Amino acid sequence: MPAILPDDPPPFATDEPDNPKAPAPAGLARRAARFNEWMRRYSWAVAMTVAIVITVGGLIILESGRIRIASEYETALEAKGATAQLSTLAADIATLTADERGFALKADGAFPAHFRETAQRVRRTLAWLDAYYRRIGDDTALASFAQIRAAADDEIAQGTARLAAPPTGAALRERALALPAADTSATLDAALSLLRLNEEQRAQHALDASRADQRISTLCVAALCALNIVLFILLFRNLGIQLDKQARVQKALITQQEELDQLVFARTRQLEALAWHLQSVSENEKTELARELHDELGSILTASKMDVAWVRGKLKDSEPAMAEKLARALGNLDQGIALKRRIIEDMRPTVLASFGLVTALRSLVDEAAQRNGWSVEFDLPGDDVKLGEAIEIALFRVAQETLTNAAKYARASRIRVTLRVDEENVSLSITDDGIGIRPQDLKRTQTHGLVGMRQRVSARGGRFEIERASPHGTAISVSMPRERSAGASVAMPSA
């Protein structure tokens, strides 16, 4: 008959349900949906757990079967060995009787020696059989064996006594008549035959049981393997569905990641262009401010110094106290003029514009070394090379910031400055022998000096690296193309 979907009303449905306590169809649908979702998520775990349990159970069953089969084979082997020992015992007892009869008929010294050798073999066989029957715990067989052992011991004792001295005359006939009767030997042989039959049955029963266990183990292994195959087929089918779904999701994520990477790349190019624009604006403002300070403040300070010097010259003889004050004012004006020059040099170094990067770096490092007591090692080109105003300013500012940081934090005693220039790239390296930058400081985003240097270099399409020097100290390396890269010429986004 056709299946009824959960959302379809049952046949012959009425407005009032027959059982008011029955759950609503919507509740059943929700529970079924939750169960399906749970099975979809965790079916692989359930299948894997069941497979593991089945595998472990199968291993336990196989191991127990192996132990039983080994025990049954051992029982069969011991029973076969007991049968062989019983046969040997019967043959040896018969040999004892034969040796006695031979000695009674002919007093030959070989019969007593052979008798003693056979008696020792009989005792060893009796000891082995006694230990065997006690180990297996067969009381009936042990009672029968006890009678056989007593008869064998009596036979050995009597035979030993008869063979103690060779018979002479009438004693030969008496000793021959005193040998064990035929019915006694027949009874002993029958008891031994019965024990041999029991042991053969025991061995056969053990072999039959082992074969049955082998068949049962084979059937269990086949059933477990079939069940595991079914479970793994279901598991791999579900895994294939999950992998297909995961591949689709991963493909969608890769597409989104590519779109985000493109967006980030575009925004990064725009930010680099913005950083370069801001640096250019900052340099232009510094240049303008340096020009104002040089033209306006410099002329004011120079005129003030000339006036104060003229007044001091007039009052030098008549008013020595006032002349001394004016001399102090001249010193303050000289300090102001020097401060103005230093500020102008920091904002727009004239030596860079006048003589080039090599001379400017040498002058900058020499002044820093004099202030901080450093020894300096230069590796610079012999002649100044023109690299373009933007590149020279960027490298000079990086050197400025590096030397400032070294003076503040490094506690260094030696500075090495290296500048390499080829047809395509220019690289600057500054190394100190101070305490070295800490690894956590390399990851700090609040370090404005490092961030500013990175942005200044990346805006020119260059590479900025900072690391701990060996054995101690800090090494800063900058490499950038001699011509401005295409990335720095990206158009600014409109406001």
ROVEX-550660 format. One record per residue (C-alpha): y, x, z. Coordinates in steps of 0.5 Angstrom, whole numbers, plus 500, padded with zeros to 3 digits. Each point is the difference from the previous one (the first is absolute). Layout:
// ROVEX-550660
YXZ;...
//
This chain:
// ROVEX-550660
500500500;507503499;503504505;506496504;506505501;503500507;507497498;496494496;499494504;493498502;496495496;502493503;505502504;504495504;507500504;497501507;495505501;493498503;500506505;507500503;499507503;498503493;505506498;504498495;499503493;506505500;497503506;494501497;503503494;504505504;494502504;496501494;506504497;501504506;492502500;501502492;506504502;496503505;494501496;504503494;503505505;494502504;494499496;499507499;500502507;495494502;496502494;500508502;498498507;494496498;498506495;501505506;496495505;494499495;500507498;500502507;494495502;496502494;501507502;497498507;495496497;498506496;500505505;495495505;496499494;499507499;499502507;494494500;497503494;500507503;497498506;495496496;498506496;500504506;495495503;496500494;499508500;499500507;494495499;497504494;501506504;496497506;495497495;499507497;499503508;495495501;496502494;500507502;498498507;494496498;498506496;501505505;496496505;495500495;500508499;500500508;493497500;498504494;501506503;496498506;494498496;500506496;501504507;494496503;496502494;502507499;503504505;506503496;506503503;504497494;499493502;504501507;506503497;500495495;499494505;506503504;505501494;498492498;501498508;507503500;502497493;497493503;504501507;507501495;498494496;499496507;507502503;503498493;497493500;501499507;508502499;500495494;497494503;504501506;507500496;498494496;498496506;494497497;496499507;493497496;500506496;502505506;494496504;495502494;502507499;499501508;493498499;499505494;504505503;496500506;493500496;503506496;502504507;493498502;497503494;504506500;498501508;492499499;500504493;504506504;494500505;495499495;502506496;501504507;494504499;495500494;493496502;494503500;493498499;499492503;507500501;502499492;496494500;503497506;507502498;499497493;498493504;506500504;505500494;504494499;496494498;501497493;503493503;506504504;502504494;500493496;504497505;505505500;501500492;501493501;505500505;504506495;499496494;503494503;506504502;500503493;500492498;506498504;504506498;499499493;502493501;506502504;502505495;500494494;504495504;505505501;500502493;501492498;505499505;504506497;499497493;503494502;506503504;501504493;500493496;505497505;505506500;500500492;501492500;506501506;503506496;500496493;503494504;505504503;502504493;500493497;505497505;504506500;501500492;502493501;505502505;503506496;500496494;505495503;504505504;501504493;502493497;505499505;502507500;501500493;504493500;504504506;501506496;503496494;505496504;502507503;501503493;504494498;504501506;501507500;502499492;505496503;503504505;500506495;504496496;505498505;500508503;502502493;505495499;503502507;499508498;504498494;505496505;500506505;501505494;506497497;503499507;499507502;504502493;505496502;501502507;500507497;505499495;504496506;499507505;502504494;506496499;502500507;499507501;505501494;505495503;499504506;501507497;506497496;503497507;499507503;504504494;506495500;500501508;500507499;505500495;505496505;498504506;502507495;506497497;503496505;498502507;499507498;508500497;502497507;496505504;503506496;507497500;500499508;497507501;506503496;505496504;497502506;499508498;508500498;502496507;496505504;503506496;507498502;498499507;496506501;505504503;504495504;495495502;494504501;496494504;502495494;497505495;494501504;499492500;501500492;495506499;495495504;502495495;499505494;493501503;499493500;502499493;496505498;494497503;502493497;500504493;493503501;497493502;503497494;497505496;494500503;500492499;502501493;494505499;495495503;502494496;501504493;499507500;504504496;496506499;495495497;504498495;503507499;495504500;493496499;494498505;497507501;507503503;501493504;493501503;501507502;507498503;497494504;494504502;504506503;505495503;494497504;497506502;506503503;501494504;493499502;498508501;495499494;497506496;500498492;495501495;502498493;496499493;506498495;501501493;504506499;506496496;502493501;497495495;504494498;495494502;505494499;505497506;495495502;494505501;504505503;503495505;493497502;497507501;506502504;500494505;493501501;501507502;506498505;495494503;495505501;504505503;503495505;493498502;498507501;506501504;499494504;492500502;496506497;503505505;498505494;502508499;499501493;501496494;497501493;504497494;496500493;503497493;496500494;503497493;496500494;502496493;497493503;501500507;503503506;497501507;503501507;496503506;503501507;495502505;502502508;495503505;502495506;496495504;498496494;501492498;495496504;495496496;503493503;507502497;498500493;498493500;506498504;505495496;506501504;501507499;506499495;500507498;493501497;501493497;507502497;497506497;494496497;504495497;505505497;494504497;496494498;507497497;500507495;492499498;498505505;495502505;502501508;494503504;501502508;494503504;499505506;500507498;494505501;500502506;506496502;506498498;502495494;500500493;504495495;499501493;504496494;499500493;503496495;501500492;506504498;502494496;501493503;494496499;499493497;499497506;507501503;503497494;497493501;506495500;503497507;498493501;505495499;503497507;
//
